[in-house]
Amino acid sequence: MGKRLNQSQGRSPEKKTGITTTVCRCTECGLIYSNPQSIPADIQDHYGVPPESYWEPAYFKQDSNYFKGELLVLQKLMTIQAGMKSLDIGSGIGKGMIVMEKAGFDAYGLEPSLSFYERAVTHTGISREKLRLGMIEELEYPENHFDFISFGAALEHLYDPAGAIEKALRWLKPGGIIHIEVPSSNWLISKFMNFFYFLKRSDYVCNLSPMHEPYHLHEFSLKSFQEHARQKGYGIAFHDFYVCQTFMPGWTDFILRPFMKRTNTGMQLCVWLRKK
């Protein structure tokens, strides 16, 4: 597709100095990825930063609606019973774990960032027995152990997303649900920006951020999951596309937001997988 800088590109990335990697798109399923991938010597080189520098201030405020919509979808997909076990992969400062506890789950989590992990146990009040520090590639849980697993804003950061899903499926009980929310490879605004670069005869694209925050390594299409589900034998119970922000002038939202909703070209793709 083109090149991606190790920094914010703006309108004229060709005028900036930096390191680039190549961005590719699978012609079969639409998955977007960088080649080569930027893998740090230590995961803390990417995520060992103060939480305040990684998230917007609004993320730290109490929000009664946090994960509320996802819980409503989950209630339609399975009967929630007290004591069911949940796992939040990439749990950050533990907000999702708290929501799941309130919903009646015995909530667990894993977090690769040391700084996010410490914030979760010292400020959010998450138990160290429930939250493990480490990467999904390194950690293990018993097979058929969890009723619900969430990859909220996590799968796009992983070097082997297919392998991560397969591992989570082993931890999941038959009939259990995996929730995944990822950047969509069909986002309309990315297409606008890439066309803008093309008109300037630039060989850059705006997809991904493999070498700078927030370190997105992949963008996914619905077909990415459909093809993987066909290969690995799980089902897609539900999916939806979220418009989210447009990052365009405010007056354009009146046109862009309904169009993106109608054409499934919003920024985020949310899929719900069921283990057979």
Accessible surface in RSA format (square Angstrom, percent):
REM  Atomic radii and reference values for relative SASA: ProtOr
REM  Chains: A
REM  Algorithm: Lee & Richards
REM  Probe-radius: 1.40
REM  Slices: 20
REM RES _ NUM      All-atoms   Total-Side   Main-Chain    Non-polar    All polar
REM                ABS   REL    ABS   REL    ABS   REL    ABS   REL    ABS   REL
RES MET A   1    98.22  50.9  31.27  20.7  66.94 159.4  48.49  41.2  49.73  65.9
RES GLY A   2    14.85  18.3   0.00   N/A  14.85  18.3  12.85  35.3   2.00   4.5
RES LYS A   3    68.86  33.6  68.86  42.3   0.00   0.0  31.36  28.2  37.50  39.9
RES ARG A   4    20.65   8.7  20.65  10.5   0.00   0.0   0.00   0.0  20.65  12.5
RES LEU A   5     1.38   0.8   1.38   1.0   0.00   0.0   1.38   1.0   0.00   0.0
RES ASN A   6    45.57  31.4  34.79  33.6  10.78  26.0   2.09   5.0  43.47  42.0
RES GLN A   7    59.57  33.3  57.07  41.7   2.50   5.9  23.59  50.2  35.98  27.3
RES SER A   8    78.57  66.4  72.34  96.5   6.22  14.3  43.15  91.9  35.42  49.6
RES GLN A   9     6.58   3.7   3.41   2.5   3.16   7.5   3.07   6.5   3.50   2.7
RES GLY A  10    42.41  52.3   0.00   N/A  42.41  52.3  36.51 100.2   5.89  13.2
RES ARG A  11   186.08  78.1 180.94  92.2   5.14  12.2  51.49  70.4 134.59  81.6
RES SER A  12    28.08  23.7  24.48  32.7   3.61   8.3  11.02  23.5  17.07  23.9
RES PRO A  13     0.00   0.0   0.00   0.0   0.00   0.0   0.00   0.0   0.00   0.0
RES GLU A  14    78.62  45.1  50.04  37.9  28.58  68.1  44.33  85.8  34.29  28.0
RES LYS A  15   170.61  83.2 132.44  81.3  38.17  90.9  87.26  78.5  83.35  88.8
RES LYS A  16    83.18  40.6  64.71  39.7  18.47  44.0  49.19  44.3  33.98  36.2
RES THR A  17   130.60  92.9 108.47 110.0  22.13  52.7  78.13 104.9  52.47  79.3
RES GLY A  18    40.34  49.7   0.00   N/A  40.34  49.7  12.27  33.7  28.07  62.9
RES ILE A  19   115.01  65.4 111.27  82.9   3.75   9.0 115.01  82.8   0.00   0.0
RES THR A  20    51.43  36.6  28.43  28.8  23.00  54.8   7.58  10.2  43.85  66.3
RES THR A  21    10.22   7.3   5.27   5.3   4.95  11.8  10.22  13.7   0.00   0.0
RES THR A  22    63.01  44.8  62.76  63.6   0.24   0.6  31.91  42.9  31.09  47.0
RES VAL A  23     0.00   0.0   0.00   0.0   0.00   0.0   0.00   0.0   0.00   0.0
RES CYS A  24    28.36  21.5  27.86  31.1   0.50   1.2   7.57  19.2  20.79  22.4
RES ARG A  25    94.30  39.6  76.17  38.8  18.14  43.2  30.13  41.2  64.18  38.9
RES CYS A  26    38.62  29.2  31.02  34.6   7.60  17.9  12.34  31.3  26.28  28.3
RES THR A  27   136.41  97.0  97.38  98.7  39.03  93.0  81.27 109.2  55.13  83.3
RES GLU A  28   128.34  73.7 123.05  93.1   5.29  12.6  49.77  96.3  78.57  64.1
RES CYS A  29    20.02  15.1  17.46  19.5   2.56   6.0   3.98  10.1  16.05  17.3
RES GLY A  30    10.76  13.3   0.00   N/A  10.76  13.3   8.10  22.2   2.66   6.0
RES LEU A  31    39.66  22.1  39.66  28.4   0.00   0.0  39.66  27.9   0.00   0.0
RES ILE A  32     0.31   0.2   0.31   0.2   0.00   0.0   0.31   0.2   0.00   0.0
RES TYR A  33    70.65  33.0  70.65  40.2   0.00   0.0  34.97  26.3  35.68  44.0
RES SER A  34     2.85   2.4   0.00   0.0   2.85   6.6   0.00   0.0   2.85   4.0
RES ASN A  35    86.16  59.4  80.57  77.9   5.59  13.4   4.13   9.9  82.03  79.3
RES PRO A  36    96.73  70.5  93.25  85.0   3.48  12.7  95.74  79.0   0.98   6.1
RES GLN A  37    53.33  29.8  30.54  22.3  22.80  54.3  15.17  32.3  38.17  28.9
RES SER A  38    25.90  21.9  17.15  22.9   8.75  20.2  25.90  55.1   0.00   0.0
RES ILE A  39   112.44  64.0  82.48  61.4  29.96  72.2  83.03  59.8  29.41  79.8
RES PRO A  40    26.27  19.1   4.83   4.4  21.43  77.9  16.00  13.2  10.26  63.8
RES ALA A  41   114.43 105.2  62.16  95.9  52.28 118.9  75.32 106.1  39.11 103.6
RES ASP A  42    72.93  51.1  67.52  67.2   5.41  12.8  23.98  56.4  48.96  48.8
RES ILE A  43    29.21  16.6  22.46  16.7   6.75  16.3  22.91  16.5   6.30  17.1
RES GLN A  44    53.48  29.9  46.14  33.7   7.34  17.5  35.19  74.9  18.29  13.9
RES ASP A  45    92.49  64.8  64.62  64.3  27.87  65.9  24.71  58.1  67.79  67.6
RES HIS A  46    21.25  11.6  20.93  14.5   0.31   0.8   6.50   6.7  14.75  17.2
RES TYR A  47    17.88   8.3  17.88  10.2   0.00   0.0  16.09  12.1   1.79   2.2
RES GLY A  48    36.27  44.7   0.00   N/A  36.27  44.7   5.80  15.9  30.47  68.3
RES VAL A  49    33.65  22.1  33.00  29.9   0.65   1.6  33.65  29.2   0.00   0.0
RES PRO A  50    83.09  60.6  79.88  72.8   3.22  11.7  82.70  68.3   0.40   2.5
RES PRO A  51     8.76   6.4   8.76   8.0   0.00   0.0   8.76   7.2   0.00   0.0
RES GLU A  52    95.99  55.1  77.58  58.7  18.40  43.8  57.91 112.0  38.08  31.1
RES SER A  53    67.43  57.0  38.44  51.3  28.99  66.8  47.27 100.7  20.16  28.2
RES TYR A  54    44.18  20.6  19.54  11.1  24.64  64.1  15.42  11.6  28.76  35.4
RES TRP A  55    56.01  22.5  47.22  22.9   8.79  20.6  35.72  19.0  20.29  32.9
RES GLU A  56   132.98  76.3 128.56  97.3   4.43  10.5  55.17 106.7  77.82  63.5
RES PRO A  57    99.97  72.9  92.57  84.4   7.40  26.9  97.11  80.2   2.87  17.8
RES ALA A  58    69.61  64.0  58.11  89.7  11.50  26.2  58.42  82.3  11.19  29.6
RES TYR A  59    43.74  20.4  35.92  20.4   7.81  20.3  34.90  26.2   8.84  10.9
RES PHE A  60    62.01  31.0  31.90  19.8  30.11  78.4  33.91  20.6  28.10  80.4
RES LYS A  61   140.15  68.4 132.48  81.3   7.67  18.3  84.00  75.6  56.15  59.8
RES GLN A  62   188.93 105.7 153.56 112.2  35.37  84.2  62.67 133.4 126.26  95.8
RES ASP A  63    77.87  54.5  58.13  57.9  19.74  46.7  17.26  40.6  60.61  60.4
RES SER A  64   112.19  94.8  72.41  96.6  39.78  91.6  59.70 127.1  52.49  73.5
RES ASN A  65    91.90  63.4  81.66  78.9  10.24  24.7  21.21  51.1  70.69  68.3
RES TYR A  66    70.26  32.8  62.63  35.6   7.63  19.9  40.00  30.1  30.25  37.3
RES PHE A  67    31.40  15.7  22.64  14.0   8.75  22.8  23.77  14.4   7.62  21.8
RES LYS A  68   109.92  53.6 107.89  66.2   2.03   4.8  59.24  53.3  50.67  54.0
RES GLY A  69    40.96  50.5   0.00   N/A  40.96  50.5  33.30  91.4   7.66  17.2
RES GLU A  70    30.32  17.4  28.98  21.9   1.34   3.2   2.13   4.1  28.20  23.0
RES LEU A  71    24.25  13.5  24.20  17.3   0.06   0.1  24.25  17.0   0.00   0.0
RES LEU A  72    94.67  52.7  93.26  66.7   1.41   3.6  93.26  65.5   1.41   3.8
RES VAL A  73    30.57  20.1  30.44  27.6   0.12   0.3  30.45  26.5   0.11   0.3
RES LEU A  74     0.40   0.2   0.40   0.3   0.00   0.0   0.40   0.3   0.00   0.0
RES GLN A  75   102.10  57.1  80.68  59.0  21.43  51.0  23.13  49.2  78.97  59.9
RES LYS A  76   177.26  86.5 138.96  85.3  38.30  91.2  89.54  80.6  87.72  93.4
RES LEU A  77    30.85  17.2  19.95  14.3  10.89  27.4  22.22  15.6   8.63  23.2
RES MET A  78    27.79  14.4  14.96   9.9  12.83  30.5  26.66  22.7   1.14   1.5
RES THR A  79   102.99  73.2  90.07  91.3  12.92  30.8  58.31  78.3  44.68  67.5
RES ILE A  80    42.86  24.4  15.95  11.9  26.91  64.9  15.95  11.5  26.91  73.0
RES GLN A  81   110.73  61.9 105.65  77.2   5.07  12.1  29.38  62.5  81.35  61.7
RES ALA A  82    98.77  90.8  64.55  99.6  34.22  77.8  66.02  93.0  32.76  86.8
RES GLY A  83    48.39  59.7   0.00   N/A  48.39  59.7  32.36  88.8  16.02  35.9
RES MET A  84    33.92  17.6  29.06  19.2   4.86  11.6  33.11  28.1   0.81   1.1
RES LYS A  85    56.25  27.4  56.16  34.5   0.09   0.2  15.95  14.4  40.29  42.9
RES SER A  86     2.75   2.3   2.75   3.7   0.00   0.0   1.43   3.0   1.33   1.9
RES LEU A  87     1.28   0.7   0.00   0.0   1.28   3.2   0.64   0.4   0.64   1.7
RES ASP A  88    20.00  14.0  19.34  19.3   0.66   1.6   7.42  17.5  12.58  12.6
RES ILE A  89     3.14   1.8   3.14   2.3   0.00   0.0   3.14   2.3   0.00   0.0
RES GLY A  90    27.55  34.0   0.00   N/A  27.55  34.0  11.14  30.6  16.41  36.7
RES SER A  91     5.09   4.3   0.00   0.0   5.09  11.7   1.53   3.2   3.56   5.0
RES GLY A  92     3.26   4.0   0.00   N/A   3.26   4.0   3.26   9.0   0.00   0.0
RES ILE A  93    11.87   6.8  11.87   8.8   0.00   0.0  11.87   8.5   0.00   0.0
RES GLY A  94     0.00   0.0   0.00   N/A   0.00   0.0   0.00   0.0   0.00   0.0
RES LYS A  95    32.50  15.9  29.83  18.3   2.66   6.3  26.39  23.8   6.10   6.5
RES GLY A  96     9.10  11.2   0.00   N/A   9.10  11.2   7.59  20.8   1.51   3.4
RES MET A  97     4.21   2.2   3.89   2.6   0.32   0.8   4.21   3.6   0.00   0.0
RES ILE A  98    56.14  31.9  54.82  40.8   1.32   3.2  56.14  40.4   0.00   0.0
RES VAL A  99    26.70  17.6  25.64  23.2   1.06   2.6  26.09  22.7   0.61   1.7
RES MET A 100     7.27   3.8   7.27   4.8   0.00   0.0   7.27   6.2   0.00   0.0
RES GLU A 101    79.27  45.5  65.15  49.3  14.13  33.6  34.45  66.6  44.83  36.6
RES LYS A 102   173.05  84.4 134.11  82.3  38.95  92.7  89.80  80.8  83.25  88.7
RES ALA A 103    34.20  31.4   6.35   9.8  27.84  63.3  19.25  27.1  14.95  39.6
RES GLY A 104    27.73  34.2   0.00   N/A  27.73  34.2  23.94  65.7   3.79   8.5
RES PHE A 105     4.32   2.2   0.00   0.0   4.32  11.2   0.25   0.1   4.07  11.6
RES ASP A 106    35.88  25.1  31.49  31.3   4.39  10.4  15.64  36.8  20.24  20.2
RES ALA A 107     0.98   0.9   0.67   1.0   0.32   0.7   0.67   0.9   0.32   0.8
RES TYR A 108    46.76  21.8  46.31  26.3   0.46   1.2  23.64  17.8  23.13  28.5
RES GLY A 109     0.00   0.0   0.00   N/A   0.00   0.0   0.00   0.0   0.00   0.0
RES LEU A 110     2.62   1.5   2.62   1.9   0.00   0.0   2.62   1.8   0.00   0.0
RES GLU A 111     7.76   4.5   7.76   5.9   0.00   0.0   0.00   0.0   7.76   6.3
RES PRO A 112    29.68  21.6  27.84  25.4   1.83   6.7  27.97  23.1   1.71  10.6
RES SER A 113     0.19   0.2   0.19   0.3   0.00   0.0   0.19   0.4   0.00   0.0
RES LEU A 114    83.08  46.3  83.08  59.4   0.00   0.0  83.08  58.3   0.00   0.0
RES SER A 115    29.87  25.2  19.90  26.6   9.97  23.0  26.51  56.4   3.36   4.7
RES PHE A 116     7.41   3.7   7.41   4.6   0.00   0.0   7.41   4.5   0.00   0.0
RES TYR A 117    17.45   8.1  17.45   9.9   0.00   0.0   4.64   3.5  12.80  15.8
RES GLU A 118    62.05  35.6  62.00  46.9   0.05   0.1  34.64  67.0  27.41  22.4
RES ARG A 119    49.26  20.7  45.90  23.4   3.36   8.0   6.44   8.8  42.82  26.0
RES ALA A 120     0.00   0.0   0.00   0.0   0.00   0.0   0.00   0.0   0.00   0.0
RES VAL A 121    21.98  14.5   2.93   2.7  19.05  45.9   2.93   2.5  19.05  51.7
RES THR A 122    86.06  61.2  49.76  50.4  36.30  86.5  51.27  68.9  34.79  52.6
RES HIS A 123   137.52  75.2 101.06  70.2  36.45  93.3  77.61  80.0  59.91  69.7
RES THR A 124    38.65  27.5  14.51  14.7  24.14  57.5  16.81  22.6  21.84  33.0
RES GLY A 125    62.65  77.3   0.00   N/A  62.65  77.3  31.81  87.3  30.83  69.1
RES ILE A 126    18.68  10.6  12.36   9.2   6.32  15.2  14.23  10.2   4.45  12.1
RES SER A 127    52.84  44.7  39.15  52.2  13.70  31.6  39.26  83.6  13.58  19.0
RES ARG A 128   130.60  54.8 114.39  58.3  16.21  38.6  57.31  78.3  73.30  44.4
RES GLU A 129   157.39  90.4 131.01  99.1  26.38  62.8  53.85 104.2 103.55  84.5
RES LYS A 130    52.47  25.6  51.84  31.8   0.63   1.5  34.20  30.8  18.27  19.5
RES LEU A 131     0.43   0.2   0.00   0.0   0.43   1.1   0.00   0.0   0.43   1.2
RES ARG A 132    90.73  38.1  87.06  44.4   3.67   8.7  33.36  45.6  57.37  34.8
RES LEU A 133    75.65  42.1  52.29  37.4  23.36  58.7  52.29  36.7  23.36  62.9
RES GLY A 134     9.30  11.5   0.00   N/A   9.30  11.5   9.30  25.5   0.00   0.0
RES MET A 135    32.29  16.7  30.95  20.5   1.34   3.2  21.61  18.4  10.68  14.2
RES ILE A 136     3.25   1.8   1.70   1.3   1.55   3.7   1.70   1.2   1.55   4.2
RES GLU A 137    80.39  46.2  52.07  39.4  28.32  67.4  54.87 106.1  25.53  20.8
RES GLU A 138   119.62  68.7  85.93  65.0  33.69  80.2  43.49  84.1  76.13  62.2
RES LEU A 139    19.99  11.1  19.01  13.6   0.98   2.5  19.99  14.0   0.00   0.0
RES GLU A 140    99.81  57.3  90.13  68.2   9.68  23.1  59.00 114.1  40.81  33.3
RES TYR A 141    25.64  12.0  13.39   7.6  12.25  31.9  18.31  13.8   7.33   9.0
RES PRO A 142    80.38  58.6  68.09  62.1  12.29  44.7  79.82  65.9   0.57   3.5
RES GLU A 143   119.37  68.5 100.45  76.0  18.92  45.0  29.72  57.5  89.65  73.2
RES ASN A 144    73.60  50.8  61.06  59.0  12.54  30.2  13.59  32.7  60.02  58.0
RES HIS A 145    51.10  27.9  48.31  33.6   2.79   7.1  25.43  26.2  25.67  29.9
RES PHE A 146     0.76   0.4   0.76   0.5   0.00   0.0   0.76   0.5   0.00   0.0
RES ASP A 147    14.08   9.9  13.51  13.4   0.56   1.3   0.93   2.2  13.14  13.1
RES PHE A 148     1.60   0.8   1.60   1.0   0.00   0.0   1.60   1.0   0.00   0.0
RES ILE A 149     0.00   0.0   0.00   0.0   0.00   0.0   0.00   0.0   0.00   0.0
RES SER A 150     7.80   6.6   7.80  10.4   0.00   0.0   5.67  12.1   2.13   3.0
RES PHE A 151     0.00   0.0   0.00   0.0   0.00   0.0   0.00   0.0   0.00   0.0
RES GLY A 152    24.81  30.6   0.00   N/A  24.81  30.6  14.77  40.5  10.05  22.5
RES ALA A 153    62.52  57.5  50.96  78.6  11.56  26.3  50.96  71.8  11.56  30.6
RES ALA A 154     8.21   7.5   5.35   8.3   2.86   6.5   7.85  11.0   0.37   1.0
RES LEU A 155     0.00   0.0   0.00   0.0   0.00   0.0   0.00   0.0   0.00   0.0
RES GLU A 156     3.62   2.1   3.62   2.7   0.00   0.0   0.00   0.0   3.62   3.0
RES HIS A 157    24.82  13.6  20.80  14.5   4.03  10.3  14.40  14.8  10.42  12.1
RES LEU A 158    23.04  12.8  23.04  16.5   0.00   0.0  23.04  16.2   0.00   0.0
RES TYR A 159    43.90  20.5  29.88  17.0  14.02  36.5  28.39  21.3  15.51  19.1
RES ASP A 160    77.31  54.2  74.95  74.6   2.35   5.6  27.83  65.5  49.48  49.3
RES PRO A 161    14.42  10.5  14.42  13.1   0.00   0.0  14.42  11.9   0.00   0.0
RES ALA A 162    40.62  37.3  37.76  58.3   2.85   6.5  39.80  56.0   0.82   2.2
RES GLY A 163    24.46  30.2   0.00   N/A  24.46  30.2  17.86  49.0   6.60  14.8
RES ALA A 164     6.40   5.9   1.44   2.2   4.97  11.3   4.86   6.8   1.55   4.1
RES ILE A 165     5.04   2.9   5.04   3.8   0.00   0.0   5.04   3.6   0.00   0.0
RES GLU A 166    52.77  30.3  49.95  37.8   2.82   6.7  13.71  26.5  39.06  31.9
RES LYS A 167    23.76  11.6  23.75  14.6   0.02   0.0  15.40  13.9   8.36   8.9
RES ALA A 168     0.00   0.0   0.00   0.0   0.00   0.0   0.00   0.0   0.00   0.0
RES LEU A 169    18.54  10.3  18.29  13.1   0.25   0.6  18.51  13.0   0.03   0.1
RES ARG A 170   108.08  45.4 102.64  52.3   5.44  13.0  48.54  66.3  59.54  36.1
RES TRP A 171     1.30   0.5   1.30   0.6   0.00   0.0   0.64   0.3   0.66   1.1
RES LEU A 172     0.32   0.2   0.32   0.2   0.00   0.0   0.32   0.2   0.00   0.0
RES LYS A 173    78.06  38.1  78.06  47.9   0.00   0.0  37.85  34.1  40.21  42.8
RES PRO A 174    91.80  66.9  70.31  64.1  21.49  78.1  70.77  58.4  21.03 130.7
RES GLY A 175    35.41  43.7   0.00   N/A  35.41  43.7  26.93  73.9   8.48  19.0
RES GLY A 176     3.34   4.1   0.00   N/A   3.34   4.1   2.79   7.6   0.56   1.2
RES ILE A 177     0.00   0.0   0.00   0.0   0.00   0.0   0.00   0.0   0.00   0.0
RES ILE A 178     0.00   0.0   0.00   0.0   0.00   0.0   0.00   0.0   0.00   0.0
RES HIS A 179     1.22   0.7   1.22   0.8   0.00   0.0   1.22   1.3   0.00   0.0
RES ILE A 180     0.00   0.0   0.00   0.0   0.00   0.0   0.00   0.0   0.00   0.0
RES GLU A 181    33.30  19.1  33.30  25.2   0.00   0.0   2.64   5.1  30.66  25.0
RES VAL A 182     0.00   0.0   0.00   0.0   0.00   0.0   0.00   0.0   0.00   0.0
RES PRO A 183    11.38   8.3  11.38  10.4   0.00   0.0  11.38   9.4   0.00   0.0
RES SER A 184     2.59   2.2   0.33   0.4   2.26   5.2   0.00   0.0   2.59   3.6
RES SER A 185     5.49   4.6   0.02   0.0   5.46  12.6   0.36   0.8   5.13   7.2
RES ASN A 186    45.27  31.2  45.27  43.8   0.00   0.0  11.83  28.5  33.44  32.3
RES TRP A 187    39.64  15.9  38.87  18.8   0.78   1.8  38.87  20.7   0.78   1.3
RES LEU A 188    19.94  11.1  19.94  14.3   0.00   0.0  19.94  14.0   0.00   0.0
RES ILE A 189     7.87   4.5   7.87   5.9   0.00   0.0   7.87   5.7   0.00   0.0
RES SER A 190     7.79   6.6   7.38   9.8   0.41   1.0   4.54   9.7   3.25   4.6
RES LYS A 191    96.55  47.1  89.43  54.9   7.12  16.9  61.37  55.2  35.18  37.5
RES PHE A 192    87.03  43.5  80.71  50.0   6.32  16.4  82.22  49.9   4.80  13.7
RES MET A 193    56.17  29.1  55.94  37.0   0.23   0.5  26.85  22.8  29.31  38.8
RES ASN A 194    28.83  19.9  23.79  23.0   5.04  12.1  16.72  40.2  12.11  11.7
RES PHE A 195   118.51  59.3 114.38  70.8   4.14  10.8 117.77  71.4   0.74   2.1
RES PHE A 196    75.82  37.9  74.26  46.0   1.56   4.1  75.70  45.9   0.12   0.3
RES TYR A 197     3.43   1.6   3.43   1.9   0.00   0.0   0.46   0.3   2.97   3.7
RES PHE A 198   139.71  69.9 134.05  83.0   5.66  14.7 135.98  82.4   3.73  10.7
RES LEU A 199   113.25  63.1  86.23  61.7  27.01  67.9  88.56  62.2  24.69  66.4
RES LYS A 200    77.02  37.6  46.61  28.6  30.41  72.4  50.19  45.2  26.82  28.6
RES ARG A 201   230.65  96.8 192.74  98.2  37.92  90.3  72.56  99.2 158.09  95.8
RES SER A 202    18.95  16.0   1.01   1.3  17.94  41.3   7.73  16.5  11.22  15.7
RES ASP A 203    84.24  59.0  73.07  72.7  11.17  26.4  47.09 110.8  37.15  37.0
RES TYR A 204    22.30  10.4  18.18  10.3   4.12  10.7   3.82   2.9  18.48  22.8
RES VAL A 205     8.82   5.8   8.82   8.0   0.00   0.0   8.82   7.7   0.00   0.0
RES CYS A 206    31.65  23.9  20.02  22.3  11.62  27.3  14.32  36.3  17.32  18.7
RES ASN A 207     3.97   2.7   3.25   3.1   0.72   1.7   0.72   1.7   3.25   3.1
RES LEU A 208     9.33   5.2   0.00   0.0   9.33  23.4   3.94   2.8   5.39  14.5
RES SER A 209     6.79   5.7   6.79   9.1   0.00   0.0   5.80  12.4   0.99   1.4
RES PRO A 210     0.00   0.0   0.00   0.0   0.00   0.0   0.00   0.0   0.00   0.0
RES MET A 211    40.93  21.2  23.40  15.5  17.53  41.7   8.83   7.5  32.10  42.5
RES HIS A 212    34.21  18.7  32.53  22.6   1.68   4.3  27.53  28.4   6.67   7.8
RES GLU A 213    67.15  38.6  54.94  41.6  12.21  29.1  26.30  50.9  40.85  33.4
RES PRO A 214    55.51  40.5  55.50  50.6   0.01   0.0  55.51  45.8   0.00   0.0
RES TYR A 215    25.71  12.0  25.71  14.6   0.00   0.0   1.24   0.9  24.47  30.2
RES HIS A 216    42.90  23.4  42.90  29.8   0.00   0.0  23.79  24.5  19.11  22.2
RES LEU A 217     2.80   1.6   2.80   2.0   0.00   0.0   2.80   2.0   0.00   0.0
RES HIS A 218     7.44   4.1   7.44   5.2   0.00   0.0   0.16   0.2   7.27   8.5
RES GLU A 219    15.36   8.8  15.36  11.6   0.00   0.0   1.80   3.5  13.56  11.1
RES PHE A 220     8.23   4.1   8.23   5.1   0.00   0.0   8.23   5.0   0.00   0.0
RES SER A 221    18.33  15.5  16.53  22.1   1.80   4.2  18.29  38.9   0.04   0.1
RES LEU A 222    33.08  18.4  30.61  21.9   2.47   6.2  30.61  21.5   2.47   6.6
RES LYS A 223   112.95  55.1 110.73  67.9   2.22   5.3  66.09  59.5  46.86  49.9
RES SER A 224    14.45  12.2   6.61   8.8   7.85  18.1   7.25  15.4   7.21  10.1
RES PHE A 225     4.16   2.1   3.78   2.3   0.38   1.0   4.16   2.5   0.00   0.0
RES GLN A 226    88.47  49.5  80.44  58.8   8.04  19.1  25.71  54.7  62.76  47.6
RES GLU A 227    55.13  31.7  52.69  39.9   2.45   5.8  25.86  50.0  29.27  23.9
RES HIS A 228    22.05  12.1  20.27  14.1   1.78   4.6  21.36  22.0   0.69   0.8
RES ALA A 229     9.09   8.4   7.42  11.5   1.67   3.8   7.67  10.8   1.42   3.8
RES ARG A 230   167.80  70.5 136.63  69.6  31.18  74.2  77.52 105.9  90.28  54.7
RES GLN A 231   106.93  59.8  71.61  52.3  35.32  84.1  23.95  51.0  82.98  62.9
RES LYS A 232   101.74  49.6  71.71  44.0  30.03  71.5  26.89  24.2  74.85  79.7
RES GLY A 233    41.86  51.6   0.00   N/A  41.86  51.6  30.26  83.0  11.60  26.0
RES TYR A 234     7.93   3.7   2.60   1.5   5.33  13.9   2.83   2.1   5.11   6.3
RES GLY A 235    17.99  22.2   0.00   N/A  17.99  22.2  17.99  49.4   0.00   0.0
RES ILE A 236    51.66  29.4  19.43  14.5  32.22  77.7  19.77  14.2  31.89  86.5
RES ALA A 237    36.75  33.8   2.27   3.5  34.48  78.4  12.98  18.3  23.77  63.0
RES PHE A 238    85.48  42.8  79.03  49.0   6.45  16.8  85.48  51.8   0.00   0.0
RES HIS A 239    69.70  38.1  60.14  41.8   9.56  24.5  35.17  36.3  34.53  40.2
RES ASP A 240    44.80  31.4  42.79  42.6   2.01   4.8   4.71  11.1  40.09  40.0
RES PHE A 241    22.61  11.3  20.67  12.8   1.93   5.0  20.82  12.6   1.79   5.1
RES TYR A 242    61.03  28.5  58.12  33.1   2.91   7.6  48.20  36.2  12.83  15.8
RES VAL A 243    15.13  10.0  10.69   9.7   4.44  10.7  10.69   9.3   4.44  12.0
RES CYS A 244    43.17  32.7  22.49  25.1  20.68  48.6  22.37  56.7  20.81  22.4
RES GLN A 245   110.59  61.8 106.98  78.2   3.61   8.6  36.73  78.2  73.86  56.0
RES THR A 246     4.79   3.4   2.07   2.1   2.72   6.5   0.00   0.0   4.79   7.2
RES PHE A 247   133.21  66.6  89.93  55.7  43.29 112.6 104.13  63.1  29.08  83.2
RES MET A 248    64.79  33.6  48.25  31.9  16.54  39.4  38.77  33.0  26.02  34.5
RES PRO A 249    72.39  52.8  59.50  54.2  12.89  46.9  71.66  59.2   0.73   4.5
RES GLY A 250    59.61  73.5   0.00   N/A  59.61  73.5  35.66  97.9  23.95  53.6
RES TRP A 251   195.11  78.3 171.33  82.9  23.78  55.8 166.75  88.9  28.36  46.0
RES THR A 252    17.16  12.2  17.16  17.4   0.00   0.0  17.16  23.0   0.00   0.0
RES ASP A 253    42.88  30.0  41.30  41.1   1.58   3.7  13.29  31.3  29.60  29.5
RES PHE A 254   176.60  88.4 161.13  99.8  15.47  40.3 169.54 102.8   7.06  20.2
RES ILE A 255   114.22  65.0 107.74  80.3   6.48  15.6 111.81  80.5   2.41   6.5
RES LEU A 256    18.98  10.6  18.98  13.6   0.00   0.0  18.98  13.3   0.00   0.0
RES ARG A 257    97.82  41.1  96.44  49.2   1.38   3.3  29.49  40.3  68.33  41.4
RES PRO A 258    69.77  50.8  60.40  55.1   9.36  34.0  67.79  56.0   1.98  12.3
RES PHE A 259    78.85  39.4  78.39  48.6   0.46   1.2  78.40  47.5   0.45   1.3
RES MET A 260     0.46   0.2   0.00   0.0   0.46   1.1   0.00   0.0   0.46   0.6
RES LYS A 261   116.19  56.7 105.75  64.9  10.43  24.8  82.80  74.5  33.38  35.6
RES ARG A 262   170.09  71.4 138.22  70.5  31.87  75.9  77.37 105.7  92.72  56.2
RES THR A 263    53.80  38.3  32.93  33.4  20.86  49.7  40.81  54.8  12.99  19.6
RES ASN A 264    70.94  48.9  69.49  67.2   1.45   3.5   8.23  19.8  62.72  60.6
RES THR A 265    11.00   7.8  11.00  11.1   0.00   0.0  11.00  14.8   0.00   0.0
RES GLY A 266     0.69   0.9   0.00   N/A   0.69   0.9   0.52   1.4   0.18   0.4
RES MET A 267    40.35  20.9  39.79  26.3   0.56   1.3  27.65  23.5  12.70  16.8
RES GLN A 268    24.06  13.5  24.06  17.6   0.00   0.0   5.79  12.3  18.27  13.9
RES LEU A 269     0.00   0.0   0.00   0.0   0.00   0.0   0.00   0.0   0.00   0.0
RES CYS A 270     0.00   0.0   0.00   0.0   0.00   0.0   0.00   0.0   0.00   0.0
RES VAL A 271     0.00   0.0   0.00   0.0   0.00   0.0   0.00   0.0   0.00   0.0
RES TRP A 272     0.83   0.3   0.83   0.4   0.00   0.0   0.10   0.1   0.73   1.2
RES LEU A 273     0.18   0.1   0.05   0.0   0.12   0.3   0.13   0.1   0.05   0.1
RES ARG A 274    76.64  32.2  76.63  39.1   0.01   0.0  33.17  45.3  43.47  26.3
RES LYS A 275    38.72  18.9  37.96  23.3   0.76   1.8  30.83  27.7   7.89   8.4
RES LYS A 276   167.42  81.7 118.66  72.8  48.76 116.1  99.20  89.3  68.22  72.7
END  Absolute sums over single chains surface
CHAIN  1 A    13763.8      10978.0       2785.9       7949.2       5814.6
END  Absolute sums over all chains
TOTAL         13763.8      10978.0       2785.9       7949.2       5814.6
